[in-house]
Amino acid sequence: MANNPTETNQEVKIRRAPKFIPFMAIGTGLGALLGLIIGLSVPVDQQTGKSLLGLLVVFLAGVGFGLGVLLVVILDRIFIARSKTAEATKLEG
């Protein structure tokens, strides 16, 4: 016996959604790179030791991570505002 499929119409929202992980990874990488550049640009006679380099890298990596998260949340809100509504048909059976 063949079952006749039933159709159900419903409204769905279509939107683009940014992926969080790439933004967080790029922000962290750029922050760590900036910390490395700043730490290595300080003259040797003014350094308080190699711990300054490590602290700068870790701190600026955290700042970069936070800025990456902030950027992706702002982009997500923009994409939510630009979302469109469409009608979808669901076949059951």
Secondary structure, 3 states (H helix, E strand, C coil): CCCCCEEEEEEEEECCCCCHHHHHHHHHHHHHHHHHHHHHHCCHHHCCCCHHHHHHHHHHHHHHHHHHHHHHHHHHHHHHHCCEEEEEEEEEC
